[in-house]
Amino acid sequence: MSKQEGKYNIKAVTTLLGIQAGTLRAWERRYKMIAPKRNESGHRLYTEEHISTLKWLIDKVNKGFTISQAVNLLENSLAPLHHDIEIGTRVEEADLSVELMDKLLQSLLNFDENQANERLNKAFSLYTVDKVVIEMLGELLVKIDDQIGEGNITTPQKQFAFSFLRSRIGMILHTLPGIGLLPKVVAVCGPEESYELGLLTFTVFLRIMGFEVIYIGACLVDDDFEIVLEKVKPRFLFLSCDSDGNAKKTLDLVETLSSKYKQLQIGLYGKAFSKTMNAQYDKHLLGQSKQQWEKWLKEKLGH
């Protein structure tokens, strides 16, 4: 039987997925994310594809999204759901993340936006937003940076790749629900710093964690930092710097703001801070991994 043929009635679906029939009908009617056909008796019949879509949406709802936010995330990422898992059967899959990111990079270097979207969409269909954005795309950015350093990526290729990734990651950031269970934070590049992809990735992590995030991105002039802090009154300020040449300016800003805003917690993110620095800045260093970020935040929140 083809996977596109309806073979599950609504009772089977509700039993398999643990969802009320009334809730399922309401979702279909309001959001039209699936359209099961009816058999000769007028009963809805759901396909494997429908089941996969519903499982994906239910998973997002269980993680704190509203159904409208989950549907919006699905539509904006155009994520084709993974259909190779038989219902009720656990299938062990090889980790395709490295292969997917290699193929995505090749698409970007070939200036093939449609293919790049397809490959990134496949990643979102197989893995959580957390894994794709923070781990997989984080590693891809490191690989791109390495190849730029080796002279294997031209300036037009770099600009195209960064533009594509900035757009897609930004879309995810603004689609994630602003739950705001944790304090306000401001995320911005340090003085004269323009590279923001790493910071954008870190900001997705913060949003997933439940922080109320105000993402500014590209650097501000000195006076504007204080304008933002006075207006927003955040608990945390995260500054990003990848260029060694801009590191001192960022550290000088940390000293200035720390002396004026005693309650403000400042975190430093980026390659420029991965090297040995004055020990007085150690308390500001976020680290390079998700585990290090979580540890830093836990300590600052007093948990």
VMD Tcl script that draws the C-alpha trace (Angstrom):
set ca {
  {0.00 0.00 0.00}
  {1.34 3.45 -0.91}
  {2.27 5.69 1.97}
  {0.11 8.36 0.36}
  {-3.01 6.21 0.66}
  {-5.21 6.92 3.65}
  {-5.18 3.96 6.01}
  {-5.80 5.41 9.50}
  {-9.23 6.49 10.65}
  {-9.58 9.24 13.22}
  {-9.87 6.80 16.12}
  {-6.59 5.16 15.15}
  {-4.89 8.54 14.83}
  {-6.07 9.74 18.23}
  {-4.92 6.46 19.80}
  {-1.51 6.55 18.10}
  {-0.79 10.18 18.85}
  {-2.65 10.74 22.12}
  {-4.70 13.65 20.81}
  {-8.42 14.25 21.28}
  {-10.57 13.85 18.16}
  {-12.16 17.26 18.78}
  {-8.75 18.91 19.01}
  {-7.62 17.24 15.79}
  {-10.74 18.37 13.91}
  {-10.32 21.92 15.23}
  {-6.69 22.03 14.04}
  {-7.66 20.79 10.59}
  {-10.52 23.25 10.29}
  {-8.62 26.29 11.49}
  {-5.08 25.75 10.18}
  {-5.64 23.41 7.21}
  {-2.17 21.91 7.66}
  {-3.48 18.54 6.50}
  {-6.48 17.57 4.36}
  {-7.42 13.90 4.84}
  {-9.67 12.45 2.17}
  {-12.87 10.65 3.08}
  {-13.82 7.10 2.17}
  {-17.14 6.04 0.69}
  {-18.69 6.10 4.16}
  {-17.58 9.70 4.70}
  {-14.90 8.91 7.28}
  {-11.55 10.70 7.27}
  {-8.58 8.55 6.29}
  {-5.10 9.71 7.28}
  {-1.88 8.90 5.40}
  {1.60 8.26 6.78}
  {2.44 11.81 5.73}
  {-0.45 13.16 7.79}
  {0.70 11.16 10.79}
  {4.26 12.51 10.45}
  {3.00 16.08 10.19}
  {0.79 15.69 13.26}
  {3.59 14.07 15.27}
  {5.86 17.01 14.43}
  {3.24 19.56 15.48}
  {2.38 17.71 18.70}
  {6.07 17.55 19.60}
  {6.36 21.33 19.22}
  {3.21 21.92 21.29}
  {4.61 19.66 24.02}
  {7.76 21.82 24.04}
  {5.79 24.97 24.81}
  {4.67 26.28 21.42}
  {1.06 27.15 20.78}
  {-0.44 25.26 17.86}
  {-0.54 28.45 15.77}
  {3.18 29.04 16.44}
  {3.98 25.43 15.56}
  {2.03 25.65 12.28}
  {3.74 28.95 11.49}
  {7.14 27.40 12.13}
  {6.26 24.49 9.85}
  {5.08 26.78 7.06}
  {8.01 29.20 7.33}
  {10.62 26.45 7.28}
  {8.71 24.58 4.58}
  {9.90 21.50 6.42}
  {9.06 18.27 4.58}
  {8.40 15.78 7.36}
  {10.36 12.55 7.57}
  {8.12 9.75 6.34}
  {10.38 6.70 6.71}
  {9.33 5.80 10.24}
  {6.59 3.18 10.46}
  {4.01 3.97 13.10}
  {4.61 2.03 16.32}
  {8.06 0.87 15.19}
  {11.26 2.35 16.50}
  {13.78 2.78 13.71}
  {17.39 3.54 14.47}
  {18.75 6.05 11.95}
  {22.29 6.95 11.11}
  {23.17 10.51 12.01}
  {22.92 12.31 8.68}
  {23.77 15.72 10.10}
  {27.34 15.90 8.76}
  {26.31 14.76 5.29}
  {23.40 17.20 5.22}
  {25.61 20.15 6.18}
  {28.26 19.17 3.61}
  {25.57 19.11 0.93}
  {24.14 22.41 2.17}
  {27.58 24.01 1.95}
  {28.00 22.73 -1.59}
  {24.65 24.23 -2.58}
  {25.67 27.58 -1.10}
  {29.03 27.54 -2.90}
  {27.14 26.82 -6.15}
  {24.79 29.79 -5.50}
  {21.85 27.37 -5.64}
  {19.31 28.89 -3.23}
  {16.48 26.48 -4.03}
  {18.64 23.44 -3.40}
  {20.05 25.03 -0.24}
  {16.52 25.58 1.06}
  {15.58 21.98 0.28}
  {18.59 20.62 2.15}
  {18.12 22.86 5.17}
  {14.42 21.99 5.22}
  {15.34 18.32 5.29}
  {17.56 18.96 8.30}
  {14.66 20.65 10.12}
  {12.40 17.72 9.28}
  {14.82 15.20 10.80}
  {16.12 17.09 13.81}
  {14.98 19.63 16.38}
  {15.42 23.37 15.84}
  {17.89 23.26 18.73}
  {20.13 20.68 17.03}
  {19.94 22.19 13.54}
  {20.61 25.82 14.45}
  {22.94 25.48 17.42}
  {24.89 22.34 16.60}
  {24.67 21.67 12.86}
  {24.70 25.24 11.53}
  {27.18 26.21 14.24}
  {29.59 23.60 12.93}
  {28.87 24.65 9.35}
  {29.87 28.24 10.18}
  {33.17 26.98 11.59}
  {33.76 24.95 8.41}
  {33.02 27.98 6.22}
  {35.39 30.11 8.29}
  {38.14 27.50 7.96}
  {37.72 27.32 4.18}
  {37.76 31.11 3.91}
  {41.06 31.10 5.81}
  {42.45 28.49 3.41}
  {41.37 30.54 0.40}
  {38.87 27.93 -0.83}
  {35.84 30.23 -0.69}
  {35.62 33.43 -2.71}
  {34.17 36.68 -1.40}
  {30.95 36.35 -3.47}
  {30.46 32.77 -2.20}
  {31.00 33.91 1.39}
  {28.55 36.79 1.05}
  {25.90 34.59 -0.56}
  {26.27 31.90 2.10}
  {26.14 34.38 4.98}
  {23.14 36.17 3.49}
  {21.24 32.89 3.11}
  {22.05 31.66 6.61}
  {21.31 35.03 8.22}
  {17.88 35.04 6.58}
  {16.97 31.48 7.56}
  {18.27 31.65 11.14}
  {16.60 35.03 11.60}
  {13.32 33.55 10.39}
  {13.59 30.79 12.97}
  {14.43 33.27 15.74}
  {11.36 35.39 15.07}
  {9.12 32.34 14.67}
  {10.05 30.85 18.04}
  {7.60 31.80 20.78}
  {8.73 34.64 23.04}
  {7.75 32.83 26.22}
  {9.67 35.26 28.42}
  {9.86 32.94 31.45}
  {13.42 34.13 32.08}
  {14.81 37.69 32.26}
  {15.22 40.16 29.42}
  {18.46 40.03 27.48}
  {19.98 42.21 24.78}
  {22.23 40.63 22.14}
  {24.41 42.90 19.99}
  {27.78 42.89 18.25}
  {30.65 44.68 19.93}
  {32.05 48.02 18.69}
  {32.89 48.05 14.96}
  {31.99 44.34 14.71}
  {29.80 43.41 11.73}
  {29.80 39.58 11.74}
  {26.62 38.49 13.49}
  {25.86 34.91 12.44}
  {27.39 33.35 15.53}
  {25.51 35.77 17.78}
  {22.29 35.03 15.91}
  {22.78 31.32 16.55}
  {23.44 31.96 20.25}
  {20.29 34.10 20.40}
  {18.17 31.21 19.09}
  {19.56 29.17 22.00}
  {18.50 31.92 24.44}
  {14.99 32.07 22.97}
  {14.62 28.29 23.22}
  {15.76 28.49 26.85}
  {12.90 30.90 27.57}
  {14.67 34.27 27.75}
  {12.96 37.41 26.50}
  {15.44 38.32 23.79}
  {15.97 41.71 22.18}
  {18.23 40.95 19.24}
  {19.95 44.00 17.74}
  {22.72 42.35 15.75}
  {25.16 44.74 14.10}
  {27.16 47.03 16.35}
  {25.95 50.29 17.88}
  {27.87 53.48 18.50}
  {28.89 53.92 22.14}
  {26.09 56.25 23.23}
  {23.45 53.97 21.72}
  {24.41 51.11 24.04}
  {23.34 53.16 27.02}
  {20.15 54.30 25.29}
  {19.17 50.65 24.75}
  {20.06 49.65 28.32}
  {18.08 52.52 29.82}
  {15.05 51.72 27.68}
  {15.04 47.93 27.93}
  {16.57 47.47 31.40}
  {17.83 43.94 30.63}
  {19.26 41.52 33.14}
  {21.87 40.36 30.61}
  {23.84 42.00 27.81}
  {25.58 39.68 25.35}
  {28.36 41.14 23.21}
  {29.80 39.31 20.21}
  {33.21 39.80 18.64}
  {35.01 37.61 16.11}
  {37.70 40.02 14.97}
  {40.86 40.20 17.09}
  {41.19 43.83 16.06}
  {37.88 44.71 17.72}
  {38.37 42.72 20.92}
  {39.99 45.53 22.95}
  {37.20 47.96 22.06}
  {34.65 45.41 23.23}
  {36.51 44.80 26.49}
  {36.77 48.55 27.11}
  {33.01 48.76 26.64}
  {32.52 45.95 29.17}
  {34.49 47.95 31.76}
  {32.52 51.13 31.07}
  {29.11 49.48 31.25}
  {29.99 47.28 34.24}
  {30.98 50.33 36.30}
  {27.76 52.19 35.44}
  {25.26 49.29 35.54}
  {26.18 47.27 38.61}
  {23.32 44.77 38.27}
  {23.90 44.09 34.58}
  {25.40 40.70 33.73}
  {27.58 40.90 30.61}
  {28.49 37.86 28.54}
  {31.14 37.74 25.82}
  {30.67 35.53 22.77}
  {32.86 34.94 19.72}
  {36.22 33.78 18.42}
  {38.04 36.86 19.65}
  {37.46 35.68 23.21}
  {38.60 32.09 22.72}
  {42.21 33.07 23.25}
  {43.98 33.77 26.54}
  {42.91 37.07 28.04}
  {43.30 38.99 31.26}
  {41.80 36.94 34.07}
  {39.54 39.85 35.05}
  {37.36 39.02 32.02}
  {36.98 35.32 32.76}
  {33.63 35.82 34.46}
  {32.23 37.27 31.23}
  {33.32 34.45 28.90}
  {30.40 32.34 27.67}
  {32.49 29.61 26.07}
  {32.10 27.89 22.72}
  {29.55 25.14 23.32}
  {25.93 24.79 24.36}
  {27.02 23.03 27.57}
  {29.30 25.95 28.47}
  {26.53 28.46 27.75}
  {24.12 26.57 29.99}
  {26.68 26.42 32.80}
  {27.41 30.17 32.57}
  {23.74 31.09 32.63}
  {22.98 28.71 35.49}
  {25.71 30.32 37.59}
  {24.55 33.86 36.82}
  {20.92 33.03 37.54}
  {21.93 31.53 40.86}
  {20.50 28.07 40.11}
}
mol new
graphics top color blue
foreach p $ca { graphics top sphere $p radius 0.5 }
foreach p [lrange $ca 0 end-1] q [lrange $ca 1 end] { graphics top cylinder $p $q radius 0.2 }
display resetview
